[in-house]
Amino acid sequence: MIGRQDKPEPVLMDEEMVKEASVEQLSHDQARRIAKAEGIHFTEILKLRLEYRSILRIDHLWEFTSLAKLELNNNLIGKIEGLDRLVNLTWLNLSFNSIEKIEGLGSLRKLELLNLTNNQISVIENMDALEKLTHFCFANNRLGELDNKTEASIKYHYLLEEMRHKELQAQQAEEAEQSRKAEVKLHMDAFVEHLNGSYLLKSMFKDDPKAETLHCVPGVASLLQTFEQQMVELCVQLFEVGLAEHKRRETEVSAFFSGQTAAVTDCQQKASQILAKFEQQHKERIVELQQLSDPDQLRVKLNHCNDEIKQLCNSLMALEVQLASQLEDIIKRFDINISDIVDSFSETAQGIFAQCRDLEDNYHERMQEIALATLESVSKDGPEEDMTDDVKMLFTDRNTVMDAVAVGHDNHLLVINDRESQLITGVDAWKVALIKGIQDKELKRNRMCVSDIHRYVDHLREQLDELL
């Protein structure tokens, strides 16, 4: 019967099995050939994988004294045994077995990871020797079925709590990371990434060589604070507009695809009705043709059948032409609508970036005023005591100071202009790629449909030719 899976037959672990598993651990073909020819030195094997083999009992591992990692998961093991000689083991995976009791671990004092998930264990016990254990996996056992925890369960309760805590932390971290990635993707799709804070402002001063020195000039700190606050307000405004416009674009795109799907589905239903009616009549005509023995009557009937096939082809092609025309109109309307939405967003963004440039111009003018006033003060009374050495050195030359202010202004405007260009070109490129993708997909669909019609018609005619 399809889908039936027989229960795997239990297998005993023997020397041949562990030898085969040991050979699999060797990394090079040559080493494997040597191992097969000269024999395996089990004492040198560090890793052993024996999962998914239906093993019933752990055995024949006493020579693996150097083994550090042992995988015995997904077997039929009912008891932990045969591990006494594996004193260097640091990793033991016994998950997905039928183990009912924790035992046989007394000599594994170097063990760091023990995986016993998905077994039948009801009590945590016999783990005192596992002094270096840092990872204990125990999910999906029978511990929760006990009415009262035993003394041993209480003794190892902290291990369970630590395990649950780590699992919760890992889950929360994964959820937080997924949420962060989704948020970053949303911001990028909206073309407003890094605009919900002071990132743009900081990037303006990032490559300004004299920015830190100028910020130490008396009177600049308060000016910079006001400038930052106003710039951040504009950036956040643009960020919120960007998210709203992204949602608006998504709504328009969704509406388009819904309309496109509805049109295609309607056409397919009409075509299916035409085909169903034709195929029923065509079968009857084929049966009638097969019963004719008069060549003249056969030829007349065949001509009639060919006429019916031609009519079918014309009907299906007319439906496809109608659908293609309808979809062309839908795509054109969508192109106009989405272009209007994109243009509106671009105009709003350009307006906000223009305000950013105005703020920068005002900041620049005030910086010039402060720089000139400071230069005059320094030339008349000398540097103020609270000036840093860098500021004192900068204000020894008027041209150097004014050049620094001018270069900073040019850099700031360049950053603003680049971010504006990134947004405008990004959203426009998105629109162009979207429309082109839709048009290309529709062209491919149309060609495939026309090809399918002709191929089906050719098949029908070949059927008739076989009757001659």
N, C-alpha and C positions, 0 to 999 in steps of 0.2 A: 504494500500500500504506500502511495506517495506520502512523504512527510514523516513516516515512521522511523524512529531511531531505536535500535536495539541497545540495551544496557551493556556497557563495556564489560568484557570478561576480566576478572582480577588477574594480575600478573605478579609473579614473584621476582624480586630483585636478585639477580645472579651476577656472577663475575663477568659474563659476556656483556650484560647490560651496562655495568659501570665502566667496562673497558671501552665500549662504543661511545658512551657519554664523555669519557676522558679524551678520546681522539677528537671529538667534536670541539673541544676547547682549544686545540692547537690551531694557531693562526695561519700557518702556511701549508700548502699542499705537500711540499717536500718533508716538512716535519711530520705530517700525517703518514706519509709513506714510510718514513723511518720508524715511526711508532708502531706501524703495523708489522714491519719486518723484524725489528729488534725487540719489540715488547714495550709496554707502557710502565713507567716507574710511577706508581700511584702516589708515592710519598712526595713527588714533586708537583702534583696537581694542586692548583690554588682555587679553582672554581669548578663547580659541577652542576649541570642542569639536568634534572630528572623529572621535569613537570609533564603533565598530560600523558602519562604512560600506564595508567590504571594500576599502579603499584599498590600491593596489599600490605606489605611489611617492609620496614627499613632493614637492610642487611648488606653484607659484603662491603662495608665502608671502613673496616678497621685499619687498612693500610694507608688511608688518606690523612696522615697525621699533619700535613701542612695545609690542609684545606681551610680556606678562609670564607668562602661563600658557597652555600648549598641551597639549591632550589628544588623543593619537593612538593610544590603546590599543585593543585588540581589532580590529585590521585585518589586512592581508596584507602589510605593509611588510617588504621584505627588506634594505633598506639605509638607513642614516642619512645623509641628504643634504638639500640645499635649505634649510638653517637658518642660513647664513652671515650674513644680514642681521638676524637676530633677536637683536641684541646686548643687549636688555633682558630677555631671557627669564630667569625665576627658577625656573620649574616646567616640567618636560618629562616627560610620561608616554608611554612607548613600550612598555608592557607588553602581553603577549599578541599578539605579532607573529611574524615569521619572520626576525628580524635575526640575522646570523651574526658581525658584527664591530662593535666600538665605533670609530666614526670620525665625522668631520663635526661635531665639537663644539668646534673650536678657537676660535671667536669668541664662545662662550657663557660669557664670564668672570663673569657675574653669576648663573649658575645655582646654585641652592641645593638643589633636589630633582631627582634623576634616577631614574626608575623604568624598569628594563629587565627586570623579572621575566617569566618564561615566554617566553623567546626561545631562540635556538640558539647563543648566544655561548659560545665555549670559552676565550677569553683576555681578561683585563682589561687594556686598553691605551688609549693616546691620550687620557688624561684630565688631563694636566699643567696645562692651561689652566684647569681648573675649580677655581680657588682658593677660592671661596666655597661649595663643595659641602658640605652638612651631612647630607643624607639621600640615601643611595645604595641603592636596592632592586634586588637581583640574584638573588633566589631562582628555582629551577627553570630553570637554564640548563645548559650542557654542560661547565662548568668541572670538575666532579667526574669527567668521563670521561677526562681527561688523565692519563697515567701520571706525568709530571713537570711541575711548574709551570714556566712560562717565566719569564724575567727580569722581564717586565712583570707577570705574575701575582704574583710575589713583591713587586714594587714596590708594588702596590696591595693587598697582602695585609691590611694594616691596615684598609682600608675594609671588606673582607669580615668581618674579625674584629669590627669595631665594629658592623657591621650585625647579625651573629649575636648579639652581646652585647646590643644594643638589643632585638632580637626576643625574646631569652630574658628580658630584664628585663620587657618588656611582657607576655609570657605569664605570668611569675611574678606580676606585679602584678595581672593579671586574675584569675588563680587565687586569689590571696590575697583580692582583693575579693569574689569569689564565695563563698569560704569564710567570710569575715566576714559577708556578708549572710545566708548560710544559718545561721550560728551565732546571729545576732541574731534571725532568724525563729524558730528553735527556742526560744530563751529567751522570746520573746514568746508563742509558742504554749503554752509551759509556764507562763506568767504569772509568771515569776521573773526578768524582765530586770533587770539592774543589782543583783542580790542576791548576786553571786559575788565581792564585795569590800567596800570601805568606802563605796560610793556612798550608802547609806542614812544612815550616820552623818554624812557630809559634808553631805548635804542637810538634816540636822537642825540643823546649826550655820550653814547658809548664810544664813538670814534672821534669825539671832540677833544683834541690833544690838550687844550688849556682849560677844559670845563671845570675840573676839580679845583684848579687854582683860582679861577674867576669866582667860583661859588664861595670861596673863603673871603672875598672882598666884603667889607662892611656894607650892609644894606641889600646884598644880593640874596641872602637866605630867605627873607620874607617875600621878595619878588619871585623867587623860584617856587616857593610853597604855593603862592597864589596861581602861578603859571601851571604848576602840576595839577592843582585842583581843577582848574578850568579845562585843561587838556583831557584829564581823566573823565570829566563829565561829558565832554563831546564824544570821546571814544566809547563810553558806555552807551550813550545815546545811539551811536552808529551800530554798536553791537546788538542792541535790542531791536533796532530797525531791521538789521540783517536777519535775525532769527525769525521775526514776523514775516519778512519777505520770503524767506526760505519756506516757511509753512504755506505761504500763499502760492509759491511756485509748485510745491508738492501737491497741493489741492488741485491746481490746474492740470498738472501731469496725470494725476489719478483720474480726473474726470475725462481727460482725453483717451486714456487707455480703456476706460470703461465703455466709452462711446465706440471706440474702434472694435473692441471685443464683441459688443452687441451687434454691430453691423456685420462682422464676419460670421458670427453665429447664425444670424438670420439668413444670410446667403447660404450657409452650409445646410441649414434645415430645408430650404427651398430646393437646393440641389439634391439632397437625399430623397425628398419626395418625388422629384422627377426621375431619379435613378431607380427608385423602388418600383414605380409604375412601369418604367421601361423594361426593367429586368424581368418582371413577371410576364409581360407580353412577349419579350424576347425568348424566354424559355419555351413558351407555347409555340412560337413560330419555329424554333429549332426542332422541336418534336415533330411538328407538321412537315418540315423540310426533310427530316430523316425518313419519313414514311413515303415520300414521293419517289416514284420510279421513272416517271416521264421526264426526260431532259428538258423539254420546252417548258413544262409547268414549273420545274425546279428553277429554271433560269428566271422566269417571271417572278416567282416568290423571292428568289435571292435579290433581284433588283428592288423589290418592295422592302425587303429587310435592310438593304443598303440605304434606301431612302429614309427609313426610320432611324438608322444609325446617324445619318447626316443631320436629321432633325434634332436628335438628341445632342449632337455636338454643337449645333447652332444654339440650342436652348441653354446648355451649360456655359458656352462662351458668352452669350448675352448676359447671363447672370454675373459672370466674372467681370465683364466690361462695366456693368452697372456698379458692382461692388468697388472696382478699382477707381471709378469716377467719384463714387461716394466717399471713399477713403481719401482721395486726393483733396476733396473739398474740406474734409474734417482736418486733415493735416495742415492745409493752408490757414484755416481759421485758428487752429492751435498755434501755428507759427506767429500769426498776428497777435494773438492774446499773450503768449509767453514773451514775445518781443516787447510788448507794451509793459508787462510786469518787470522785465529786466531793465528796460529803459528808465522806468520810474525809480527803481532801486538805485540805478547808476546815478541819476540826477540828484537823488537825495544824498547819496554818499558823496558826490562831488561838492554839494553844498556844505556838508559837514566838514569835509577836508579843507574847503575854502575858509571856513571859520577857524580851523586849526592853523592855517597859514596866517590868518589875521592875528591870532593870539601870539604866534611866533614873531610877527612883525612888531607887535606892541612890546613883547618881551625884549626884542632886539633894541628897540628905541630906548627903553628904560635902561638896558645894560650899557648902551652908549653914554647915556646921561650919567650913570653912576661911575663909569670908567673915566669920563672927562673930569667929573668932580673929584674923583680920587687922585687923578693925575695932578690936578691943580693943587690939591691939598698937600700931596707929597712934595711937589716942587717948591711950595711955599714954606711948609712947616716940617717937612720930612715925614718918613713913614710913621704911622701910628704904632704904638707899642704892641697892640694886640694883633698886628698883622703877622702872618706866617712868613717864613723866610722866602718861600716860593712867590708869595704875593709881592713882597718887597723887591725881589729880583725882577719880577715881571714889570713892575711899574717904574722901573728906572729908565724905560724908553717908551715914548708916546706911540711911535709907529708899531712897535711890537704889541702893545696893548690893543690898539684899535684893529690891527690885523687879526689878532686872536678873536676878538669879538665878531669881526666880519666873517672869518672862516667858520666859526661856530654857527653863525646864522645860516650860511650857505649849506653847511652839513645838515642842519635841522630841517631846512626846506627840502633838501634832497631826500631825506628819510620819509618825510610826509608825502612827497610826490611819488616816491617808489611804492609806498603802501597803497596809495590811491590807485596807481597804475595796476598793481597786483590785483586789487579788488575788481576794478572795472574790466580788465582783460580776462580775469578769471571767470567772472559770471557770464561775460559775452562768449568766451570759448565754450563754456558749459552749454549755453543755448545752441550754439552752432553744432556742437557734437551731438546734442540730443536730437535736433531736427534731422541732421544727416543720418544718424543711426536709425531713426524712425523711417525715413525715406528709403534707405538701403534695405531695411528689413521688409518693407512693403513691396519693393521691387522684386526682392527674392521670393516673397510669397506669391506674387502675381505670376512670375515666370514658372514657379513650381506647379501652380494650379493649372496653368495653360498646358504645361508639359504633361501633367497627369491626365488631363482631358484627352489630349492627342494619343497618349499611350493606351488609354482605355479603349478609345475608338479603334485604334489599330488592332488591338486584341480582339475586339468584336468582329472586325472584318476578316481577320485571320481564321476565326472560327467558321465563318461562312465559306471561306475559300477551301477549307478542308472538306466541305460537303460536295464540292464539284467532282 
